[in-house]
């Protein structure tokens, strides 16, 4: 492998063979990217019982004549044939899958994992992979429907010489992503800081609205500006696969701590609201602002576009006369910043390092509120004095605590049930949300400094 000139432009007989074990949405995205780039030898597999279905599916999804892609029955065959192997399986199952196929790895091969939580992956690779193979792992920090160009792609040089890292860099060059070099441990801390609580906030929003049996953006509530961002992201998350979020939340110890703190922040701020302690809530909110936003935010341009531009991405039909958003406590945002402050998380550091598109927008929404004393004071006053949104806030508190308990139990079945139950309620809105949300993400990312 060290002698290879790694490029899809060299003669096919001199190219390394690429193996993909696991053909979920991210595995298929990687397959499409490799095939489009012109790599000549791509071997893929999913579970053995999915062999024939995978063959049929790929005929309609790979943007070539399939001459470079070969579907194989299992990971043993992929491992024996491939010079570079990428496991793209759920973190919950990485141990058992590597246990099954690891010993078949070709001598001298480079092995990577595309799991969202690296601690189980590291243990599995060290336990089951032969000592004569190299480990250079990876993780694209975005979903399969987001363009890879310019997005962070983590590379982890764990048990490998420098040339093996360079091979992975060359292999993934066609993604046009931005490489971020971390250790396994650093990866899990960064992904917890950028994803765990962000996901918990939007999952709680969806659960709360589901329990209220309403689509509030269609009833004049939560309409316009940052509300548009919140609704679109919530729907995009529930339109995704539940296991994408479950593994990160349950298997990452840092994530558990943060999700628990978020539920605690939500609860404690809600208690200040219902007891009418406006001074106490204002102090807590401004103390959090000082910790999180005081220095970093003022030195950089705002992330979000103007509210007028964001309004273009509202779901459903827009009224001819613009609706003025009513007072809102923004409890989800107040608690988010309170959580960051309590854990001394500095989100702008992670924004520059390895922010996902959703995390970038979530910081943008939070800073939009917190960088304006006028908007922040209005939220505090509404939280304490305007009871019209109190029932929604109560549902949000219950939802946030429910998700925190679910994660603390470490129960994947319970997580799946909670997620799919709410996802079914919003299912009829997914197509529009994905279309409009993709346009919104593109507009915000293109305008990013």
C-alpha positions, 0 to 999 in steps of 0.5 A: 500500500505504501507504494501506491500513488493513490488517485482515481486518475491512475490506471485501474490496475494500480488503484487500491481497492475500497471496501464498504461494510454497511450500506445505510444512508451514509454508506451509500453516500460514500459509495456514490462519492467514490464511484463518481470520483472514478475509483475502479474497485469498490466492494460493498456489503450489508447484512447477508440477508440484504444481499439481493436487495442491495444489488437491486437498490444500487443499480438505480442510485450509483451515478455510473454504469456500476463498473467500479462497484461490486456488491458482495454477500458479506464482510468477509469477502469485502475484507479479504479483497480491500486495501482500504476498508470503511465500517459504516455501521451503527455504533451499537453494533460496531463491536459485533460486526468487527468481531465477525469480519475483522480477522478477515482483513487483508494484510497491510490494509487500512481500516476506518470506521464511520461511527458517530461515537468513537469509543466503542469503535476504538475498543472493537478495532483494537480487540478484533483487528489483526496487528498487521493492519493500520487504523485511520478512522474517519467521520463526516460531521453531517447527514447524508443529504448535505453536500460534503463540500466544505463540511468537516471530516474528522480523520483519526490516525490511531495505529498507522504510519503517516503514509496511511493517513496520506492515503486516506486524505487522497482517497477522500479528496473528492469529497472536498471536505475540510479535514479535522485531525483529532484523537478518538477521545477528542472526537467524542468530546467535540461531537458531544459538545456540538451535537448531543444537547443540540439534538436533545433540544430539537427532539424535545421540541418535537415531542412537546408539539406532538403531545400538544397535537399541533403544528404550531407554525400553521396556527400563527405560533412560532412563525418567522425568523428564528422560529423558522430555523427551529421548526425546519431543523426539528422536522429534519431531525425527525425525518432522519433515522433514530439510530443516528441520534441514539448512539451518540446520546447513549454510548458517549459518556460526555453526551449523557452528562450534557443531556442531563444538564440540559434537562436540569437547566430547562427545569430550573429556569421553568421554576423561576418562570412559574414562581414569577421570579423575573429578577432571578431569571434575568440574572441567571440568563445574563450570567450565562450570556457573559460566560458564553457570548461576552468575548467571542460573539462580539468579535465575529459577524452573526451567523444567521441571515436577516429575519426577512431572508429566513422568512422565505423558508417558512413551511406551508402557505405564507399569509399576505400580511406578515404575522408579527410573532407573539412574545415567546419565552424561548425556553429551549434557547435560554436553557441551551446557553445556561447548559453551555455556561454550567458545563463551561462549554465554549461553542465558538471553539467547536464552531471553528473546529468541527461544527455540523450544519445544524450546530452552526444554525443552533449557535446562530439562533442562540446568539441572535437572541442573546446578542440583543438585550432588547430581545433577551429582555423581551424573552425574560418578561414573556417567560414570567408574565405571559401565560399564553405560552406556558402550556407549551413550555410545560410540555417542553420541560416534560419532554426534555426530562423524558429524553434525559431519563431515556438516555440515562437508562441506556435503552435503545428500544425505549429511545427508538419508541420515543423517536418513532412515535413522534416522527410518525406524527410529523411524517406528512411534513417531512418532504416539504421540510427536507426541501425547504430546510436544505435550501435554508441550510445552503443559504446560511452556509453560503453566507457564513464568514 
